[in-house]
Amino acid sequence: MKKKVVVGMSGGVDSSVAALLLKEQGYDVVGVTMQIWQDEEQALKEEHGGCCGLSAVEDARRVAQVLDIPYYVMNFKQEFREKVMDYFTCEYLQGRTPNPCIACNRYVKWESLLQRSLEIGADYIATGHYARIEQLPNGRYAIRNSVTARKDQTYALYNLTQDQLSHTLMPVGAYHKDEIRKMAVENDLPVAYKPDSQDICFVPDGDYAGFIERERRGKVPGEGNFVLKDGTVIGRHLGITHYTIGQRKGLGIAMGHPVFVTEIRPEANEVVIGEAEDVMTDHLTCSHINYMSIPDLTEERRVFAKIRYSHPGEWCRIRKAGEDRIFCEFEKPVRAVTPGQAVVFYDGEYVLGGGSIEG
């Protein structure tokens, strides 16, 4: 009997080819697009691109027709609102910089979609992520780097659980992007040349502060002071939601040389400004740990770590710093360690685990 797999179809080329590959491998494939956009004006819905726009539904449906697979739209609006949008807003108001894609992966694309898929008799869910899943000799499941470093998406998947990984397929991770597009062309998929989505899907214009202000109906921290580390006031800022650690552009203060955001103090409504060297550090602490290739960290280890999606990574030593906390010491200083972002630890090509940066 064929194994049934629900493919999360975003309307893009990667998830479309994932469905194609799995069908060719003999799976009973069902296409699903997650309806996560909120109750907005129709015009705004039409503008939304990426994985949560109305265009995603139409593109995914056309692909499903070509592949001759069943296709459904499932409503995950409430889950997306609570686990992603509300989290995003709350983190910024606390002076942290969140990563909504990581939250969406863990709590919506996996937790919610997987549960509903299992309820309808599926054995697996699948996505178009550039990553691979393998079961290691110790019995644990781990995310492995994709074959193409340029498109590797393992960083955003570090928080998946063992149960989620055991029910997940990621066929795209074994290919390069140009190979994926070639397969889409050869199989007449209508999204073969569709460009990749880049922005956070629910903030397509990139104006995070404006989004938060609309979400809170204007009830957000207003202007406050730019200060130096010692508290010296050097100017006025627009509100803490406009800034992130390491930011240099758009500060609106003239110091005669480049300066950077080094700290955000939500309690005092202050944004701390410093020099380039002030945003460099050789250590961090993280919490809310998710272990992947190992069940626990029992001794100090040397691993490779990434502190943001675009970070090339740096070698470090990690050790426990209490219950559900890890202290990480880098061999070379890293720039702009940002509270709220994830740090992901790699053991070779495999994700060892990761956590949320405290500072």
C-alpha positions in Angstrom: 0.0 0.0 0.0 1.3 3.4 -1.0 2.4 5.8 1.8 0.4 9.0 1.9 2.2 12.3 2.0 0.7 15.8 2.4 2.8 18.3 0.6 2.6 21.9 1.8 2.4 23.8 -1.5 3.2 27.5 -1.3 2.7 28.1 -5.0 6.4 28.3 -5.5 8.7 26.2 -7.7 10.4 24.3 -4.8 7.3 22.9 -3.1 5.8 22.2 -6.6 8.8 20.1 -7.5 8.7 18.4 -4.1 5.2 17.2 -5.0 6.5 16.0 -8.4 9.5 14.1 -6.9 7.4 12.4 -4.3 4.8 11.3 -6.9 7.6 9.9 -9.1 8.9 8.0 -6.0 5.5 6.2 -5.7 3.9 8.1 -2.8 0.2 8.9 -2.7 0.6 12.7 -2.8 -2.0 15.2 -1.6 -1.3 18.9 -2.1 -2.3 21.4 0.6 -1.9 25.2 0.8 -2.2 26.7 4.3 -4.6 29.6 4.4 -2.8 31.9 6.9 -3.7 35.4 5.7 -6.0 37.3 8.0 -9.4 39.0 7.4 -8.2 42.0 5.3 -9.3 44.1 2.5 -9.4 42.1 -0.8 -6.9 44.5 -2.4 -4.4 43.9 0.3 -4.9 40.1 0.0 -4.2 40.3 -3.7 -0.9 42.2 -3.0 0.4 39.5 -0.7 3.0 37.4 -2.3 5.1 34.5 -1.0 3.5 31.6 0.8 0.4 33.4 2.2 -1.0 35.3 -0.8 -4.1 34.4 -2.8 -1.8 33.9 -5.8 -0.3 31.0 -3.9 -3.6 29.1 -4.0 -4.1 29.6 -7.7 -0.5 28.7 -8.6 -0.6 25.6 -6.3 -4.0 24.5 -7.7 -2.7 24.7 -11.3 0.4 22.7 -10.4 -1.8 20.0 -8.7 -3.9 19.8 -11.9 -0.8 19.2 -14.0 0.5 16.6 -11.5 -3.0 15.0 -11.3 -3.1 15.0 -7.4 -5.8 16.0 -5.0 -5.5 19.6 -3.7 -7.0 21.3 -0.7 -6.8 24.6 1.1 -6.6 24.3 4.9 -7.4 27.2 7.3 -4.7 28.0 9.7 -5.5 31.6 10.3 -5.9 31.3 14.1 -2.7 29.4 14.5 -0.7 31.8 12.4 -2.1 34.8 14.2 -1.3 33.4 17.7 2.0 31.6 17.0 3.6 34.0 14.5 2.1 37.4 14.2 1.4 38.0 17.9 4.8 36.5 18.8 6.4 38.9 16.2 4.8 41.9 17.7 5.4 41.0 21.3 9.1 40.3 20.8 9.7 43.7 19.1 7.9 45.5 22.0 10.3 43.8 24.4 13.3 45.1 22.5 14.0 41.8 20.8 14.3 40.9 17.1 12.2 37.8 16.4 12.5 35.3 13.5 8.9 34.6 12.5 9.8 32.0 9.9 11.3 29.7 12.6 8.1 30.1 14.7 6.0 29.4 11.6 7.9 26.3 10.7 7.7 24.8 14.2 4.1 25.7 15.2 2.2 26.2 12.0 3.8 24.3 9.1 4.7 21.4 11.2 2.8 21.2 14.5 -0.6 22.2 13.0 -0.3 20.9 9.5 1.2 17.6 10.7 -1.5 17.0 13.2 -4.2 17.7 10.7 -2.5 15.6 8.1 -2.2 12.6 10.4 -5.9 12.9 11.2 -6.8 12.4 7.5 -4.6 9.3 7.3 -1.3 10.7 6.0 2.0 9.1 6.9 4.1 12.1 6.2 4.1 15.8 5.4 6.6 17.3 3.0 7.9 20.7 2.1 10.2 22.3 -0.5 12.9 23.3 1.9 16.5 23.0 0.9 17.5 20.6 3.7 17.7 16.8 4.2 16.4 14.6 7.1 18.3 11.6 8.2 18.1 9.1 11.0 21.5 8.9 12.7 23.2 5.8 14.2 22.1 6.9 17.7 18.5 6.6 16.5 17.7 10.3 16.4 16.5 12.3 13.4 18.5 15.3 12.4 18.4 18.0 9.7 21.4 17.8 7.3 22.6 20.6 5.1 21.3 20.6 1.6 23.7 19.8 -1.2 23.7 23.5 -2.2 25.1 25.8 0.5 23.7 28.9 -1.2 20.1 27.8 -0.7 20.6 25.9 2.5 17.6 26.4 4.8 18.6 24.3 7.8 18.9 27.3 10.1 15.2 28.0 10.0 14.4 24.4 10.8 16.5 23.8 14.0 13.4 23.9 16.3 11.6 20.8 14.8 10.9 18.0 17.2 11.9 14.3 16.8 8.3 13.4 16.2 7.9 16.0 13.6 11.1 15.0 11.8 10.1 11.3 11.8 7.0 12.3 9.8 8.6 14.7 7.4 10.1 14.4 3.9 12.3 17.0 2.2 13.1 15.8 -1.3 14.3 19.1 -2.6 17.4 19.1 -0.4 19.2 16.6 -2.6 19.2 19.0 -5.6 20.6 22.4 -6.6 18.2 25.2 -7.5 18.9 25.1 -11.2 18.1 21.4 -11.2 14.8 22.1 -9.5 13.8 24.7 -12.1 14.9 22.4 -14.9 12.6 19.7 -13.6 9.8 22.2 -13.3 10.3 23.2 -17.0 10.6 19.6 -18.2 7.3 18.7 -16.5 5.4 21.8 -17.7 4.8 23.1 -14.2 3.3 26.6 -14.5 5.5 28.0 -11.7 8.8 27.0 -13.3 10.0 30.6 -13.6 8.3 32.1 -10.6 10.8 34.1 -8.5 11.6 33.2 -5.0 9.8 35.0 -2.1 12.2 37.1 0.0 10.2 39.1 2.5 8.4 38.2 5.7 5.0 37.2 4.1 2.8 39.3 6.4 5.0 42.4 6.2 5.6 42.5 2.4 6.6 46.2 2.4 9.3 45.5 5.1 7.9 48.2 7.4 8.0 46.2 10.6 7.3 49.2 12.9 4.3 50.2 10.8 2.9 46.7 11.0 3.3 46.6 14.8 1.6 50.0 15.1 -1.3 48.8 13.0 -1.5 45.6 15.0 -1.6 47.5 18.3 -3.8 50.3 16.9 -1.2 52.9 17.7 -0.6 51.7 21.3 3.2 51.3 20.9 6.1 53.0 22.6 6.7 56.4 21.1 9.8 58.5 20.8 12.5 58.1 23.3 16.2 58.9 23.8 19.2 57.7 21.9 21.9 57.3 24.6 25.5 56.2 25.0 26.3 53.2 27.1 26.8 55.4 30.1 23.3 56.9 29.7 24.4 60.2 28.1 21.5 61.4 25.9 22.6 62.1 22.3 19.3 62.5 20.4 15.8 61.2 20.0 14.6 58.0 18.4 11.3 57.2 16.7 10.4 54.2 18.9 12.2 51.0 19.8 10.3 48.9 17.2 12.2 50.8 14.5 15.6 49.4 15.5 17.6 46.2 15.8 21.1 45.4 17.2 23.8 46.3 14.7 21.7 48.7 12.7 23.7 51.6 11.2 21.4 53.1 8.6 18.3 55.2 9.3 19.3 56.3 12.7 18.9 60.0 12.0 21.7 61.1 14.2 25.0 62.8 13.1 28.0 61.7 15.1 30.6 62.5 12.4 31.3 58.8 11.8 29.4 55.6 11.5 27.6 54.5 14.7 25.5 51.5 15.5 22.6 50.3 17.7 24.3 48.2 20.5 21.4 47.7 22.9 17.6 48.3 23.2 16.2 49.1 26.6 12.4 48.7 26.5 11.9 49.6 30.1 13.5 53.0 29.7 12.4 53.4 26.1 16.1 53.9 25.2 18.2 52.9 22.2 21.9 52.6 23.0 24.4 53.8 20.4 28.0 52.7 20.1 31.0 52.2 17.9 31.7 49.4 15.5 33.7 47.4 18.1 30.8 47.6 20.5 28.7 45.3 18.3 31.4 42.6 18.3 31.4 39.9 21.0 32.9 36.5 21.5 30.1 35.0 23.6 26.4 34.6 24.0 23.8 32.8 26.1 20.7 31.1 24.6 17.6 29.5 26.1 14.6 27.5 24.9 16.9 24.9 23.6 15.9 22.3 21.1 18.3 19.4 20.7 18.3 17.5 17.4 21.2 15.2 16.6 21.9 14.6 20.4 19.4 14.0 23.2 21.2 16.4 25.6 24.4 18.4 26.0 26.4 16.4 28.6 29.8 17.9 28.2 31.5 20.9 26.5 31.7 20.6 22.7 33.3 22.4 19.8 30.7 23.1 17.2 30.0 25.5 14.3 27.3 28.1 15.0 25.2 30.5 13.0 23.6 33.5 14.8 21.3 34.5 11.9 20.1 33.1 8.6 22.7 35.0 6.5 25.6 34.5 9.0 28.4 32.4 7.4 29.0 30.8 10.8 31.8 30.6 13.3 33.5 27.9 15.4 32.7 28.0 19.1 32.6 25.9 22.3 29.3 25.3 24.0 28.4 24.1 27.5 25.3 24.1 29.7 24.7 27.2 31.7 21.8 25.9 33.8 18.5 24.2 33.0 17.5 24.9 29.4 20.4 27.4 28.8 23.7 27.1 26.9 26.7 29.4 27.0 28.6 29.7 23.7 32.1 31.1 23.4 33.3 31.9 19.9 36.8 31.4 18.6 36.6 34.7 16.7 34.3 37.6 17.6 31.0 37.8 15.8 29.0 40.8 14.9 25.6 41.9 16.2 24.5 39.1 18.5 20.8 39.9 18.6 18.4 38.9 21.4 15.4 37.1 20.0 17.2 35.7 17.0 18.2 32.0 16.9 21.7 30.5 17.3 21.9 27.2 15.6 24.7 24.7 16.3 26.1 22.3 13.7 28.0 19.1 14.2 29.5 18.6 10.7 26.7 18.7 8.2 24.0 18.0 10.9 22.0 20.3 13.1 23.0 19.5 16.7 20.4 21.9 18.0 19.9 25.5 18.8 18.1 28.1 21.0 16.9 31.7 21.3 19.6 34.2 21.9 19.3 36.1 25.2 22.4 38.2 24.8 
